[in-house]
């Protein structure tokens, strides 16, 4: 778990194809694939630059970036799963 940032995923809303896309999109390697499941690399969470590149393609609410220092959240707002 990050000190400043915690990222939560709704794994049921994220297809393996979308998971691979998010791994490729993240400039600081926050995400990884565990088989066919997208996971957050806890040791990398605090590397998040809040670029929001993962929020647009992910279905609404599937990716949430929690700013632990302020209580604010950034929530994905994409159209739906990629198949």
Secondary structure, DSSP 8 states (H G I E B T S, - for coil): --SSEEEEE-GGG--HHHHHHHHHH-TT--EEEETTEEEE-GGGGGG-----HHHHHSBTTSEEEEETTT--EEE--BS----
